[in-house]
Each structure stands twice: as C-alpha cells, then as structure tokens.
Amino acid sequence: MSKYTFEEKLRYNRERAKQNDLFAKGYVTGVELYEEYPKSSPMRQAEIKEAVDALKYTAYIMEFSRGAMCGYRDAANERKAKEKARTAEREATRAAKRASR
C-alpha cells in the first residue's frame, strides 16, 4: 500500500480545489487555519478556535467541513512527525557526544 506524504496530499487538493471540489477546498482551508494559528494574535487565535469548533460540528454532513478537518488533522500530524524526527536527531547527537568522551 502506497502512503502519500502531506505535501502530496496538499498539492493534490489544491489542484482539485480549483475545480470547485468542496472537500478539497475544505482541506486546503484546514491546513491554512492550522498553519496560521501559532503566528496569530490571541484575538485571531480565538476566531480560529471558533471556526474549527464549527467545522467539527458540521463535518459529518458537509463535504467542506469534512475536508477542513482532514486538512487540519494532517497538518497537525505533519508537525508532530517533524518534531519527533528533530527530537530523535538531537538524542542521537547527544548519545554520540557522550560515547566519544
């Protein structure tokens, strides 16, 4: 089974969004909301939280909301995977330094 990377999924959904696919538009919006959140003011962060809560509520019945939540989730998983890789790399570097002493 082939697994697509986050970048591949985002690129694919950006192309589909141009053809007015609601799921794809939602996916791209979810990614954008997730990536915008940490850079935003506290007031904007509250707005984003409200938007995500509203999207969660309607995700079972609306394609746009479902896509937005999938994009939001994938962006979060991508960030977590990158952080895990950085942590493992730092630990390996520390272990190598201790071994060389």
CORPELIN-V57978 format. One record per residue. BURIAL is 1 if it has 24 or more other C-alpha atoms within 12 Angstrom, else 0. D_CENTER is the distance of its C-alpha to the mean C-alpha in Angstrom with 1 decimal. Layout:
BURIAL/D_CENTER
BURIAL/D_CENTER
//
This chain:
0/22.1
0/19.8
0/16.2
0/14.0
0/11.6
1/8.1
0/10.1
0/12.6
1/10.7
1/9.4
0/13.1
0/14.6
1/13.0
1/14.0
0/17.4
0/17.7
0/16.8
0/19.9
0/22.0
0/21.0
0/19.1
1/17.7
1/15.0
1/13.7
1/14.1
1/12.2
1/9.2
1/9.4
1/10.1
1/7.2
1/4.9
1/8.0
1/8.6
1/5.8
0/7.0
0/10.5
1/10.9
0/12.3
0/14.4
0/15.9
0/19.3
0/19.8
0/21.0
0/17.9
0/15.7
0/18.0
0/17.6
1/13.8
0/14.5
0/17.2
1/15.2
1/12.6
0/15.7
0/17.4
1/14.7
1/14.9
0/18.6
0/18.8
1/16.3
0/19.2
0/21.3
0/19.4
0/17.6
1/15.6
1/14.4
1/13.6
1/11.5
1/9.7
1/9.1
1/8.1
1/5.5
1/4.4
1/5.2
1/4.1
1/1.0
0/4.0
0/6.2
0/6.1
0/7.0
0/9.4
0/10.9
0/11.6
0/13.2
0/15.1
0/16.4
0/17.5
0/19.3
0/21.0
0/22.1
0/23.6
0/25.3
0/26.8
0/28.1
0/29.6
0/31.2
0/32.7
0/34.2
0/35.7
0/37.2
0/38.8
0/40.7
//
